[in-house]
Amino acid sequence: MILVDEPLWPARGRLWSHLVSDLSYAELHAFAEMLGAPRRAFDRDHYDIPENRFRSALWLGATLLPSRELAFRLRAAGLRRPKHLA
């Protein structure tokens, strides 16, 4: 399942969301491609997507979750890659 959190993370003059999969990186990359997110937006285990793509992610079927739940689901799926292991 593709999961996204609210665009609350400020960087480079914008707000950003995290886009993850709790199934596989292949599912995540395929969804990000449909969304039009560049591969350079992939950061270890998630895509950073700008707020202007947030509604499109929901329209394409991403499930909105709070950030903590998103991180929990990523860890539970064994797909979390902490910075020190990246």
N, C-alpha and C positions, 0 to 999 in steps of 0.2 A: 504494500500500500504506500502511496506517496503522501507525505505529510509536510505541512508548512506552518510556520508560526507567523504572528502578526509582524508587519514591518515596523519594528521598534528600535532597531539597531542603527545608530548614526555612524556614517562614514562618508567621506568625500562629498559632503554637502547633501546627502540623501539619507533616507531611511531604508533599511534592508530587512529582508526575511531570510530564514533558513529553509531550504528545501531538502528533504531527506526521503529515503526509502527504508522501510522496515523489512524488506524482502531481499533486495540485492542492489549492488552498484549498477548492474546492467539495466535494471528497471529505472533507476534514478537517472542515468545518462540518457536513456530513451525519452523519458518524460521531459528532461531539461531541453533536449533537442526539439521536441514538439513545442515547447514553450518559447524557444528562440534564445535560450540562455547560452552564452558562449562557454566552451570547455574551460577557458581560463577562470570562470566563475566557480569552478569546482575547488573546494578547499578541504582536503583529506577525506571527508566523509559526508560532505554536504555541498550544496550550491548556495551561494549568496545571490539572492535575486532582489533587484530594486523594487521599491513600492509600486512603480508603474506596471510591473508584471504580476503583482500579487493577485489581483482579481482574475487575471487570465489563468493563473495556476489553479485557482478554485474552480473556474469554469471548465478547465480540462479534467477536473476530478480530484485534485489534491484535497486532503482532509485537514481542516484547520484545527490545530491543537495549541495549547499554551506551551511556551518554550521548555519548561521543565518536563512536561509529558513527552514532548518530542525527543528530548535528550534521553529520557528513560526508555522510550521505545527503541531508539537507536542502539543503546547499550544492550537491551534485552535481546535484540536481534543479532548481537555480536558484530555489528557493523561500525561501532564507534572507534575512531582512530585518534587518540589523544595527541596533542602537539609533540610530546616527547617521543612518540613512537612513529611519527609521520615520516 
